[in-house]
Amino acid sequence: MSERERYKVAIQFKQQLLELYDSGTHIIILFRMYLGFLIKFADLNQKNIKKRYSTFTRFQIADMEMSIWNAKIDYVLVALETAWIYTRRGGKSRGLTVIAVFFALLNKDVIWRTPYSRQLKQAGKWFDKNPFVEESAIFSKYYVKIYNSPEIDIGVLSAGRIASQEADILIYDEGGMIEKNKVIFDFYENSLPMIAGSDFKHIIHATTPARYTAIQDIWDFLKVEEVELDTRLTAFHTYKDCYWITPEHIERERRKHSDTPWYIEQNYECKWVVIGGAVFIHIAEIHTQDYLGFAPILATRKAKFIGVDFNNGDPHSPHYLLTIDYDDNFIYILDEYPFFGNKENMSGLSFLFDERWRILSMEVEDDLWNTQFTEQTKSMGLSCIYFGWSESEKQQRVQEVRNRVVIIDKTRASLTYKNLLEAAYDKGSRLAKLEKRTDQHGLDCLLHAMHQLGGTIHVSQMPDPMQGKVFAKQRILHV
């Protein structure tokens, strides 16, 4: 078929599609018509089935349709937001191009964003195979031109590509690479309002998974929404769902990346890994059905150690206190307590004088910006371990946690649980070093709680900070 003939057929089909759409034909029927057109015209000269544009599995078609229409969601009022977790080579980029062009044919404005430019290369190859694409100029003009339709705006997330733009459909490719402690996460969040004014609000995420990223946030949100609405908004497919990815290939890749097992886990098994490798890997999470029997063990443990982390950020954000017990093999994380207190609200720090903590060993960090709080607690008579650690001392505590199995009920210590799962190594350090993040209050509490008993004895009186009375004549703590 010549280019002219292809153009003529494509224009005729687009006209027919719009007429049916305007007459009220269901959008899923229109999408299936479009897929039929692709099957007939997209691969006229392609003999290799693995390189064909229009060879779809049932799950790929079902996932695209999930992202187009949902009976439970009125996308005039709220966005139909969906997420695909796919293995590498699972057809993610091809599926996104298929659905993006379909929306453009309905005269919808499509914006496609990705964290890095290398993700756009694969998308460009698939766009070039779509018979409705007139020009794919992703790297020069940042658009994909569709016959007689709005251009698809495509490019990397940046400050210049999120301002003053409007769209009907937002496509986020590789949200698993949008790390929350990076500027690019701010670009991502600031781009979301681009569909706010549309009466056809759609957001589609497609990626391999990773913790502490944009996709983890939206995945957790959508899984809750699925239950509330009794519908499907997510798709999850490992290499085992893809017959073209052989077990032999996976095993060879596993051997190649034997020193970085997270690579296979993330890219092919779709496990929620930490980019670069997790710091803490021995975490026994307690579920409602606790088959390993950790729940009754945790229920019988009594707190012996306390770690306190002060928060010097938003005055409305709390400080945290964590109670634990531990032995040579296990750490039992018991309860996590947020509390408030600052110069204007010293009474909030009285939480540290609660009767529950009187016989427990408490450690708080005492250096740098923490001193504005520790000076107050010292003047109030708080007897505890005031510890200002060096980087090497902190990493020793990290190793102490790594050497044990952490038993935790995430309903009792949700932030600590989240911090443990998301903790990563500092990719900018040549040594194995914990990456510093701004929301690690639970983890910092745990590291402070992992102090030893034995050594110097501190004895002091503890006045009640509210009444000025002594409620404990002595408190003996060992450092």
Secondary structure, DSSP 4 states (H G I P E B T S, - for coil): --HHHHHHHHHHHHHHHHHHHHTT--HHHHHHHHHHHHHHHTTTT---GGG-SS---HHHHHHHHHHH--TT--TTTS-EEEEEEE-TTSSHHHHHHHHHHHHHHTT--EEEEESSTHHHHHHHHHHTT-TTEEEEETTTTSEEEETTSPPEEEEE--GGGTTT---SEEEEE-GGG-BTTSHHHHHHHHHGGGGTT-SS-EEEEEE---SSBHHHHHHHHHHHHHHHHTS--EEEE-GGG-TTS-HHHHHHHHHHTTT-THHHHHHTS---PPTT-BS---EEE--SS-TT-HHHHHHH----EEEEE---S-TTSPEEEEEEEE-SSEEEEEEEEEE--BTTBGGGGGGGG-GGGTTSEEEEE-SGGGHHHHHHHHHTT--SEEE---HHHHHHHHHHHHTSEEEE-TTTSHHHHHHHHH-BB-TT-SS--BPP-TT-HHHHHHHHH-PPP-SSEEEEEEE-TTT--EEEEEEEEE-
